[in-house]
Amino acid sequence: MSGSLVYQDYINLINKNFIINENIQNNQIQPSSMDLSLSEECYEIKHSFLSYNSKVRDKLKDLIIKKINLNKKYIFKKNKTYIVRLNECLNLKNNIFGHCNPKSSTGRLDIFCRSLVDYGEEYEKIPKNYKGEIFLEITSKSFDVSLKKNNSLNQLRLVIKNHNFLTDKQLINLNEKQKISNQTKHYIKIDNGLKLSVDLGRSDIIAYVAKKNTPVLNFSKIKYHKVNDFWNIIKKNNKKLVIERNKFYILRSKEKVIIPSNLAGEMIPYDTGIGDFRAHYAGFFDPGFGLGRGSYAVLEVKTNEVPFLLEDGQTIARIKYEKLNKNSNIVYGKDIKSNYQNQGLKLSKHFK
């Protein structure tokens, strides 16, 4: 069977040394993805790069500003670029390939990170039958963040043979049998995936925007930081919001999203047809997300070019749905202590 791998597949790949990490933790394995973790090996580098014609290590030699040991906490300074070797190596076979994405918590902190592999022509792509190390390039854009070995900033989704994305017609049929949104069928917007719009009118608080001067954020400390130290609250105002250049906003979708337990979802992070801004950094939705009443999608929004007026109900992102290669016994939710099930407008798990 082709399609996205499930929880048990990752267990099998680890047992067969297709995924190699001596100290892998059970909580790294998700219903249709796997959390990756930082090793102690880290470098501050001069600039970003891709290593399409060599190993990452060979390209890295000329770019290192300094070497850092993450066995101790280290503060990643705003707008400086670092690269960290991940604990996990891959030894893939059987036409397995994949890609990576920042985790939800990483995206909600405006930590821009993307994976690189040897001879890789694109960020985040894991080529078919890849054998080798994975590195993570990290640039924190809003906060100084302290990180250390074994912190998990990104995740991996593997696919066997090929992706099996649902067409719009299949999505419409699915929604009639098993809802994928809380919208009625007359209002649901399906066009190259499930379209999501921004909610700027339902609640008193419509957004958070990152402050310029903040304390250091300790990535290892959960439910610890004070919201007011890091975020300004934006209240409802005529159902409109101007996204200012180089400011980072947390918003939420108007629609609740449901990912059935036999599917996985991925949000498209940047769509120039919708507008010249980025609406999501962290894209994976595991099977079971929103099961029951549905969950809002949290949107991380930024424009680097020009200020942009958003209005309530405006389309801001899309979710593609894809088939799993088999049904998963493990789904997203409280049984596996998922952080964002049935969420509203929610900051990352680091805040009280």
N, C-alpha and C positions, 0 to 999 in steps of 0.2 A: 504493500500500500504506500502511496505517496502522501505527502502532507507534513504538517508541523508535528514535531515529536512531543511526546507527553511525559509526565513525571517518571513512569516506570522505564521509559527509554533512556532517560538521563542516568538512572541508577545502573542500568545495564552497560551503558557506555563507560561509566566510571569503573565498574567491575572488570571490564575488558581492557582497561587502560586506553580507551579512545579519548577520554578526558582524563588528564593526569594532574592530580594535586594531592600530595601526601596527607594533608590535613583538612580534607573537604568536610564541611559541616552539613548535616541533614537539612537545616533551614535554608541552605543555598538553593535547593531544588524546588522549583515552583511547578504549578500544573502544566505549563507549556513553555517554560523558560528556565534559565539557571542564572543565579547571581554569581558574578565573578568578583574576585577579591584582590586587593593590592598586596604586592610583595614588599619587602624592605628596600628593594632597589629602585631608586628614584633619581632623576636629574632635572635641574632647571635648565631649560634650553633657550636658544636665541630666537627661534621661530618655529612655526608648524612645518611639517613636511609629510610627504608620502614616500614610501620606499618601493616604488613599482619595479625597480631594476636591481634590487639588492636586498640583503637582509636588513631589518630595522637597525640592528646593532652596528652594522658597517656604516650606515648613513649617519647614525647618532654621533659618532666619534668627533665630527667637525662642528657639532652644534651645542656641545655641553658647555654651560656656564659654570655649574658646580654639581658635584655628586652629593646626594642626601641619603641618609639612612633612616628609613621609616620604622625601624624597631623602636624608635622614640617618636613621640608626637612632633609634627613639624607644621608650621603655619604657612599655608599656601597663600601668598599675597595676591590681592586683587590684580587682575590683568597681567600677571606674569604667567608664563607657560611652562608646564612641567610634564615630564613623561615618566610613567611608572610601569615596570614590568608587572604583569599579573601573575598570581600564584598558579593559575591554570594554564597548562599547555594542551595542545590538541594533536591527536594522531588519528584523523578521521579516515574512514573507509566506506565502501558500499554506497557511493554517491550521496554522501551527507554533506550539506553545506549550511550556511546560516548567516546571520548578521547580529549585530549588537546594538544596544540602545542604552542611554542613561536610565537609571531607575527613577521611579516617581519622585522620591525624596531628593535626588540629585537635581532633577529638573526644577523642582520647586524652590531650590536654593540658588538658581541661576549659575550652577556650576556647569560650564560647557565642557563636555568630555566626549571623546570619540576614540574608537579602537583602531589600532594599526597592526597589520601582520606583514610578514616577510613577502616581498614581491607583490604587495597588494596595490591595485590601481585605484581603489576607492577606500575612504574611511568606512568603518563599520561592517564591511563585507568580509565574511569568512568563505574563502573559495572552496569549491568541491574537493573533498578528500585532503583538506589542508593538514599539513604536519609542521608544527613549530610553535614558537612562543607567540603570546599576544601582549601588546603594550597598550597603555591607555594614556592619551594626551589629555591634560587637565588644565583648564583656565577658569578660575573663579571670577565671575564678572561683577558681582554685587558685594560680596563679603570676603574678608579674610577668614579662611577656614582652616582649622587644625585637623590634620589627617594622620593616620598611622597604619602600620601593617594590618592587614585583614579587614580594614574597612571595605565596604562594598558599594561602589558607585555606579556600576553598570551591569547589564545582564545580556545573556546570550540566548538566542532562539535558533534551534537547529531544525532543518527540514530534510527529509529523505526524498531523493529523486527530483521532485519539483514542487513548487508552491501550488496550492489548489484553492485559489481565491474564488469567492462567490461572485457571480455576475449580479447586476442590478435586478434582473428578473428573478434570480434565485433568492435574493434578499427580500424582495417584495413578497414572494410566495412564503418564505420562511416567516416573515412578520405576521402574515395572516394566520399561520398555525401556532407560532410561538413568538410572542412579541420580542423585538430587539430594542424597543424604545417605548417610553410611556406616552408618546404622541398617538393620537387616533390615526387610523390609516389614511384619512383625508388630509392630515397635516404633516405626516412623516415625509421627510425629504430624502429620497434615495437617488443619487446621481453620481456615478463613479464611487460608490460606497455610501454609507450613512452620513448625511450632512448634519453638522452640529452648529447651532447658533449661540450667540453670547447673551447671557442674562444680565441686563443692566437695570431691571425695573421691579423684580419680585421682592427682594429683601432690602432692608435698610442699608446694610453694608454690601456694596457691589464689587469691591476689589480691595486688594492690598498692593501697595507699591513699596519697593525696597528703599530704605533710607540710605543716604550717602555715607554718613559716618556712624559706624556701629562697632560694638565690641567684636572680638574674635568669636566665631561660631565653632564650637567643639562638635565635630561630626559624630563622635562616639556617644554623645549624651542625648538621650531620648527624653522628650517631655520635660525639658530642663530650662530652655531659654525663654526669656520674656518677650512676648510679641512686640511690645512697644519699643524695645531696644533696637529692633531690626526693621519694623514695618510701620508705615503710615496707613491709616484706614481711609478709604474713599467711600463716602456716603452717596446714596441715590441722588441723581441730579438730572431731571428731565429726560431720563432714559438715554443719556449720551455720555461718552467719555472720550477725551482726547488722549491718545497714547503719545506721550512725548518722547523725543529722541533719547536713546540711551538710558531710559528708565525701564525698570523691570516690574511687570504687573502679574498678579495672580487673580484670575477671573474664573467663572464657571459657566458651564453650558446651560442653556434653557432646558434641554432635553435630558431625561435620564436614559442611561445606556444599559443594555443587558447583553452579555456575551453568553450564549447557550453553552452547556457543558461539552458539546461535541465540536466547538469552534474556538478559534483564537482571534483576537482583534489587534489591529495596529493603527494608531492615529498617524495621519500624514503630517509631518512637522512643518512643512513650508509649501505653500501653494500660491504662486504669484497671480493666479486668476482670482483668488479671494482678496488679495491685497498685499502690499509690499511690507509685510511684517511676518514675524515667526510666531506661531500660535501654540506650539507644543515642542518640548525638548525630549520628553520621555514617552515613547510610543506604544509599548506593549500592554495589551489587555489580556489577561489569562482567562481560560474557560471558567465560567462561574461568576465573573465580575458582574455585580449588580443583580444576580439572581434573586427573584422575589420581587421587591418593589422597584428595582433599578437603582443605579448610582449616577450622580452627575459626573461629567468629565471636568476635571480641573485643567485650566488653560494657562500656560505660561507665555505671556505675550510681551514682545519687544519689537520696536522698530529702530533700525540703525540709520535709516535714510532721511525720511521726512516725518513730521508729526502726522498722526492719522486719526480721523474721527471715527469712532465706533458707535453704532446705534443699537439699541435693544433689538434682539431678534435677527441681527445680521449674521450671515453664515461666516464661520471662523475656522472650521476644521472639518476633516472627513475621517471616518473610520472604515478601513477595509476589513472584511471578515474572511478568514480562511479555514479550510477543513483541517482537522487533526488527522494523523495517519491511523488513529484508532480512538475509541472512546477513553476518556481519562477517568479513573476512579477518584482522583484527587482534584478538587476544584477550589477556586479562589474563595476565601471567606474566613469566618472565625475559627473553623476547625484547624486551619494551618496558621492562625494568628495574622491574617492579612491586615495591613494598616489602613486601607482606604475603602473597605467595603461600605456601601450605603453612605458615602461621604456627601457633604454639601460643599460650600466654599471653604476649603480646608488647606491650611499651610502644611508644611512637611512635619513629620513625626517628631522633629527636634524641639518643637515649641509646646509650652504648657497649654 
